[in-house]
Amino acid sequence: MQNRRTFLKVGTFAVGGVVAAPYLIGSANAKPVQLRVQTILGAGTISTRQFEEFGALMKEKTGGEIDIVTLPLGSVVQAPDTLDACRNGILDGQYTSPVYFAGKNPAFAVLGDTLSLYPDPATRDKWFVDGDGLKLARQLYGQAGLHFVGAVFWPAESMPMRRPVKSLADFKGLKVRAPEGLVGDLLKSLGVSIVTLPFPEVANALQTGVLDGADMAALLLNLETGIHPTAKYSLLAKHSAPVIELSFSQAKWKSISPKLQEQLASEFAAFSERQIALYGEKEQEARKKASEIGVELIELPEADYAALREASLNIIESWGKRNKLAGAIVESHRSYMQKTGLLK
């Protein structure tokens, strides 16, 4: 519904060296829309801090019409419960990964992690814009009562390890923390014994030898958890490429004007682009810090990455057979990779 607001157009807004599009400031009489969003990681982590900055930016750019309240992981519900919390009105939105909802629909699993299919997350993220990713994600989330705004760049993940893993053969017999699902299936195919543990318990399990390693996050995020004093190796295995997204309940999304919906989606896409540069810089700092505290950084041989990619494709295609929408997502990835020369 249109109201009689007046707007003032004011130049451009720069964040992190990136100049964004001109923005509009609403009148003082505009009623703000508050959006309560729970994030994927805890308070004080770089991921949550960056999302808080995004919320502040949206509030400034919309003259207070969009007010995003950032709620760190666990402050309202646990990570696997945010989708239901949004649908039931406990939360308005979530900044999280579809992999947490794989138990509800296998399509969330194949949307949420592409394993080793793509050479890096930024290349995979182009599938959302240049392929059918956004359309399929919105179809899936729509079935669950949410609106998928978009995906945000998430850096390549590294595995903290107690012992060096310098080839795929070295995985055999190891006990590794990993979730059941695509990543778990991939590691099991390498001879790994999967242990399912929540993040807060991983450091102690590594220290006591219950675990040999863990599927965690990017090196810089792993260092933030303090996990590396007992894990003297960090393996960039390219075993996992989780999708991180922003979504809202359909009811809340519909309460936002079309103009603000468009602005929110546009600013989130720009936010994702800025994360590429930010995480690139922070990852270099993390590599330096890791070396200073005696953590050895390991990358697998190219031949092993090729083998891991083939195994990933087989696992993802097997999950794609579980229902029609999961199959459509898998086929879309295959078509996109063929079109872009990533797959013959």
N, C-alpha and C positions, 0 to 999 in steps of 0.2 A: 504494500500500500504506500502510495506517495504521500509525503508530508511536505510542509512548506519550509524546508530547510534551505538555507543559503550556504554556498560553499565559496571558499577562497582558494584559488590555485596558487601554490607557492613553489617556485623553482624545482630543485632536485634535492635528493637526500643521499648522502654518501655513507656507506658502512664498509669498514675494512678495505678501503681503497676502491670499492665498487660503487659506481654511481647508479642509483636506482631511478626509476621513472618519476615524473612529477606526481605529486600526491595532493589530496584534497583534505582540508580540515573542515569538520562539521561545525554547526552552530552549537552554542552552549545549551540549547534546548533539546538537542538530540538525545534520545534515551540510549544509554550504552547497552550492548549485548555482552554479558559476562559468559566466558567459556572456561569451564573448569576442566583442565587437561592433565592427566597423569602421564609421567614420562617413563622411559624404559630403564633408566638408571637412577641411583640415589642422589640425595642432596649434595651439592658441592662438586659433583663430577662435571667434566667438561661438557658432556652431552646435555645435562640438565641446565648448566649455566648458559650454554648457547641458546637453548630453547627459551629460557627466561629473557634473554636479550631479544629474541625474535618477538616475544610477547610485548616487550616494552616498545619495540619498533612499530608493531601494529597499532598499539595504543596511540603513539605519537602521530603516525601517518593518517589515522582515521579520526583524529581529534577526540579520542576517547570513546568513539562509537564501538570499537572492538576492544574488550578488556579480557585478555587471556590470563587466567590464574594458573600458574604452574605448580603442580603437585608432584613431588618426587616419588619414585618407585616405592610402593608399600605404604604410602601415607594414607591411602584410602582402601585399596585392595591389592592383592598380589598380581604379578604380571599376567598370569593366564586368565584372570578374572575381569580385566578391563573391558573386554568386548561386552560381556553381560552387564557390567556396571553402566556402560554407555546406553545400552538398549533399555535398561530399567530406570534411567534417569539419575543414577547415583553419581555418575560423571557425565560431562557433556562431550568429552573427546578423549582421545588417547594418542600418545606419541610413542609408538611401540613397533613390534615386528609381528607380521602375520603368523610366524612359526608358532607362537604361543597358542594359536587356535587350531592347530592341525588336528587335534582330537575331535573337533566339531565338524570338520570338513577337510578331506585331503587336499582340496584345492588351495586351502590356506598354506599347506606345507610347500607345494610347488610354486606358489606365488612368493612365499616368504624366504626361500633360500635357493639360489641357483648353484650352490656348491662350487665346482671348478669349471663350469661351462664357459665363463667369460674370463678374459685375461685380467680384468680388474673391475671393481664395482662401478666406476664411472662409465665404462663401456656398457655394462649391463643396464644401467639406469637409462640409457638412451632408448632402450626397448619400450619404456613407458610412453615416451613422446613420439618416437619414430616408428614404433611397432604398435601392437594392439594392447600393450600392457595396461594403460590407463583405463581403457574401455572394459577389459576383462576384470581388473581390480574393482572397478565400480560396480560391475555386475555381481561379483562375489560379495562385496560388502553390502550391497543393496539387499541381497537375500538375507543378510544378518541384521538388517535394520540400521545400517550405518552408511554414511557418505564418505568415500575415500577421496581426500583432497589431493594427495600426491605423495611421492616417495622423496626421501632426503638422502643425500650422499652419506654413506657410512664407510669408514676406512677398512682396508683389508685386515683380516684377523690373523693374529699370531697365537701360537700355542705355548704356554709356559710348560717346561718339561724339567724333570729331575735328572734325566740322562740325555745324551745327544741322540737325535734322530736325524741321520744324514741321507737316508734313502727310505723308500716305501717299505723295504724289507725289514728295516729297523723297528717298524711299528708292531710287528708280530709278537704277541704275548704281553704287550703292555696293558696296564689298567689306566684308562683315561676317562675323566669326567666328560660326559656328553649327554645331550638329551636324546631320548628315543625319537625316531623320525628319520629325515633325510641324512643329517650329519651322522647320526648313530649308525645308520645302515652303511654309509660310506666307510666309516672307521672299522666297523665289523668286517667289511669285505677285505680289509687289510690285516685281519687277524687280531684286532684290538678287543679287549674285554671292556664293555661299557659300564660305567658306574654313574648313576643319576644322582647328582647332588646339587642343592641350591648354591649360588655363588658364594654366600658368606661362609660356607663350610669347606670351600676348596683349599684355602691356604693351609688350614690345619691338616687336611687330608694329604696334602703334598708333603708337609713337614713330617708327618708320622709315617709316610710311606704307603698309606692306603691307596694313593694315586701315584702313577708315574708321570702323568701330565693332564692337561685339561683343555677342552675346547672353551675358550673364553671370548676375548675381544681383541681389538687392536693393541699393539704394544703399549702405546701411551695410556690407554685405559687400564690395561693390566698392571702397569706400574702404579697407577693411582690406587689400586686396591691393596698395594703392599705385598703382592703375592710372590715377587721375585727373590726375596732373600732366601727362600728355600727351593726355588726353581732357577737354577743357574744357566738354563738354556731357553731360548725363545725361537720357536720354529715358525717361519712364514711358510705355511703349508699350502696356502690357497685352497684349503679344503672346504671353506664356507664363505658365502657372500650373502649375508642376511639383508633383506629389505627392511628399511625403517620407514614408517609412514605416519602421516597425520590424518586422523579421521574423526568424524563427529556423528552423534546420533542423527538420524534423518530428521527427527522432530526439531532438534536444535538448529540443524543446518537450515531448515526451512524458515526458521524464525529470523534469519539474517537476510537483509535485502539483497537482490541479485547483484547490485553494484558492489556491495561489500563482500559478497561471495567471490566475485571475480577478483577483487583486490586481494583478498586473503589468499586465494589460490596462486595469484601472480607473485605475491611477496614471498610465499613459501617456496616457489620454484627458484626465486632469486636467492633466498636463504640457502637452499641446497647447493647452488653454484658457489656461494661464498665458503661453504663447508669444505669444498674440495681444496681450496687454497689454504684454509686454516689448518685442516688436518694434515695436509702435506708438510706444512711448516712444523707443526707440533710433533709429527712422527719423526722428523729429522732430529728434533731436540730429544725425543724419547730414545732414539738409537744411541745418541751420545751419552745420555744418562745411564742407559743400560750397560754400556761398555765401562763406564766409570765405576759401577758397582759390581763388575765382574760377571755380567751376564753375556754369554756367547750367543750371537745372532746367527741363525742357520737358515739357509734356503736350500731347497731340494734341487737336484739336477733337472734340466729341461726335459729329459726323457721321462722322468718320474711325473712331472707335471702333465705331460701328454697322456700317460697311463691313468693318472688320477682324473683327468678330464673325460676320458672314455668311460671309466667306471661311474663317474657322476652322471653322464648321459644315460647309462643303463638304469641307474637307480631312479632318476627323475622320471624316465619313461615308464618304469614299473609303477610308480605312484600315480602317473597320469592315467593309468588304466582303472583307477578306483572309482571315478565317476566322470560324467561328461564334461563338467567345467574344468576339472583338473586336467583332463585330456586336452581341452582347448587351450589352456595355458601352456602346456608342454609343447603342443604343436605350434603355437605362436612363437615360442622361443626358437624352435628348430627352424621355422620359416625365416625368422629375422636373422638368425645366425648364417643361414645359407645366403640370404640376400646381401648380407654385409661381408661375406667371404670368410666368416669365422668357422664355418662348417661346410664341408663338401658333400 
